Amino acid sequence: MIFAQSSSFDPIGPDELAMIGKAFQDELQTRALSRKSGEAEALAAKLINAYQPGIRDDLGLRIVAGLS
């Protein structure tokens, strides 16, 4: 039996990607991290994972970035 998987995936548009990118860059600068570090990769994943289910504002993303 094959089950259809319903998805509520909401693609990230250019404006949203810029907002996530700004939170990412600001936190990299605060922590003096290289973009190519494992910690930076984990931070990027955390920001995207926070955005997808509903944290969709600058402040919320900065808070998430600072908590990681």
Backbone as a ProteinNet text record, in pm:
[ID]
protein_1_A
[PRIMARY]
MIFAQSSSFDPIGPDELAMIGKAFQDELQTRALSRKSGEAEALAAKLINAYQPGIRDDLGLRIVAGLS
[TERTIARY]
83.7	0	89	57.2	133.5	51.9	114.9	49.8	102.6	13	53.3	89	200.9	245	205.9	120	84	193.2	221.4	328.7	279.9	313.5	280.3	407.2	498.2	625.6	601.6	653.2	642.1	781.9	803.2	938	987	1115.5	1176.9	1208.5	1147.3	1167.3	1290.3	1322.2	1442.3	1443.9	1331.1	1327.5	1347.3	1285.4	1298.9	1441.3	1498.9	1636.1	1732.8	1707.6	1791.6	1780.6	1659.2	1639.3	1713.5	1701.5	1772.5	1923.3	1967.3	2109.5	2165.2	2086.3	2131.7	2148.6	2051.9	2063.2	2187	2210.2	2325.9	2456.5	2466.5	2588	2615	2510.4	2527.1	2580.4	2527.8	2572.9	2714.6	2747.4	2886	2982.8	2946	3032.2	3042.9	2930.8	2931.2	3023.1	3018.1	3098.2	3235.5	3264.9	3391.2	3412.3	3307.4	3312.7	3336.7	3402.6	3417.6	3289.8	3251.4	3133.2	3151	3273.3	3300	3318.9	3286.6	3303.6	3180.9	3199.3	3088.5	2983.7	3029.6	2937	2850.9	2910.3	2834.3	2730.3	2766.2	2670.1	2553.6	2584	2478.6	2387.9	2446.1	2368.6	2275.5	2327.1	2244.7	2126.5	2152.6	2045.4	1942.4	1989.9	1898.9	1808.5	1865	1785.2	1679.4	1717.4	1620.5	1513.6	1555.1	1458.2	1364.4	1409.8	1323.4	1228.9	1277.4	1195.4	1078	1106.1	1004.8	875.9	880.8	754.8	690.5	758.9	687	761.6	890.6	961.9	1003.3	924.4	939.1	966.5	1034.2	1067.4	1213	1268.3	1409.3	1442.8	1362.1	1389.4	1388	1287.6	1279	1398.6	1441.5	1557.2	1685.7	1699	1818.5	1821.1	1704.6	1698	1740.3	1686.7	1723.6	1874.1	1928.8	2072.2	2155.3	2113.6	2188.4	2179.1	2076	2058.1	2136.9	2188.7	2257.6	2400.9
-116.3	0	123.6	221.1	345.1	457.4	530.5	643.3	773.2	860.8	992.9	1076.6	1137.9	1219.6	1363.7	1416.5	1556.8	1642.3	1749.2	1836.1	1979.6	2047.1	2188.2	2270	2218.2	2284.3	2420.1	2521.7	2657.6	2700	2713.8	2747.5	2880.4	2889.1	3011.5	3100.6	3217.8	3312.5	3399.2	3483.1	3567.2	3659.6	3721.4	3811.5	3735.5	3619.8	3537.4	3484.7	3443.6	3393.7	3503.6	3626.5	3739.2	3762	3749.4	3768.5	3660.4	3535.6	3425.4	3447.3	3488.1	3512.4	3622.7	3726.6	3836.2	3788.6	3712.6	3659	3569.5	3490	3400.2	3480.2	3579.1	3660.1	3735.7	3793.8	3868.6	3778.6	3657.9	3566.3	3515.7	3492.5	3454.4	3562.8	3686.9	3798.6	3809.4	3795.4	3802.8	3697.9	3578.1	3466.5	3453.9	3536.6	3529	3389.5	3339.5	3206.6	3214.9	3115.8	3101.2	3040.7	3084.4	3028.1	2878.9	2833.4	2694.1	2603.8	2652.6	2570.9	2482.9	2379	2291.6	2364.6	2454.4	2532.6	2624.5	2680.5	2765.9	2683.8	2564.1	2476.4	2441.6	2413.2	2381.4	2502.6	2620.2	2742.8	2765.1	2747.8	2765.2	2668.5	2543.8	2444	2480.9	2528.7	2566.2	2682.4	2780	2894	2851.6	2768.3	2720.6	2635.5	2549	2465.3	2547.9	2659.9	2748.3	2826.2	2865.1	2942.7	2860.2	2739	2658.9	2639	2608	2590	2719.1	2834.6	2954.7	3071.5	3063.1	3181.1	3261.8	3364.2	3434.1	3582.8	3620.7	3761.9	3775	3893.2	3918	3888.3	3940.6	3923.6	3776.6	3703.9	3561.7	3484.4	3513.2	3443.5	3481.5	3607.7	3648.5	3579.6	3563.5	3492.9	3347.9	3282.2	3142.9	3132.5	3223.9	3222.1	3236.4	3323.6	3346.7	3232.9	3149.1	3038.4	2914.6	2912	2790.5	2787.6
0	0	0	-84.1	-94.8	-32.6	54.6	119.7	59.2	27.4	-19.8	101.9	94.7	207.2	179.7	264.2	247	307.5	241.2	287.7	291.6	397.7	406.9	389.8	309	285.6	222.1	284.4	235	190.8	59.7	13.6	71	87.4	137.8	18.2	16.3	-93.6	-70.5	-167.8	-158.2	-36.7	-4.8	110.6	240.8	249.4	369.7	382.9	270.1	271.7	315.5	270.9	312.4	463	517.5	660.7	740.3	696	762.2	749.5	631.2	607.3	695	717.3	804.2	947.3	997.6	1133.6	1143.1	1039.8	1034.7	1036.7	946.3	938	1067.1	1125.2	1250.1	1360.4	1369.4	1474.9	1447.9	1320.5	1287.5	1331.5	1305.4	1343	1495.2	1564.7	1710.7	1771.1	1714.1	1768.1	1704.2	1605.3	1530.6	1472.3	1405.4	1344.6	1195	1142.1	998.4	941.4	822.2	755.2	728.1	721.1	684.9	805.5	923.2	1043.7	1066.1	1140.1	1176.4	1258.4	1343.8	1425.9	1338.9	1233.7	1141.4	1066.2	1025.1	956.6	1047.7	1173.5	1270.2	1292.9	1299	1316.4	1197.4	1076.1	956.2	957.7	991.5	996.9	1103	1216.3	1324.2	1282.5	1213.1	1168.3	1066.2	972.6	873.2	939.4	1031.6	1103.1	1190	1239.7	1318.7	1227.7	1110.6	1018	963.2	921.4	853.4	933.2	1062.3	1133.7	1184.9	1168.9	1206.1	1265.8	1293.5	1344.2	1222.1	1192.3	1065.2	1079.7	1185.8	1203.4	1246.6	1223	1254.4	1400.2	1489.9	1632.2	1671.6	1628.2	1660.4	1610.1	1487.6	1432.6	1505.3	1544.3	1621.1	1756.7	1817	1946.2	1929.2	1827.7	1798.9	1773.9	1695.7	1664.1	1790.9	1880.1	2003	2102.7	2089.8	2182.7	2144	2023.7	1981.3	2026.3
[MASK]
++++++++++++++++++++++++++++++++++++++++++++++++++++++++++++++++++++

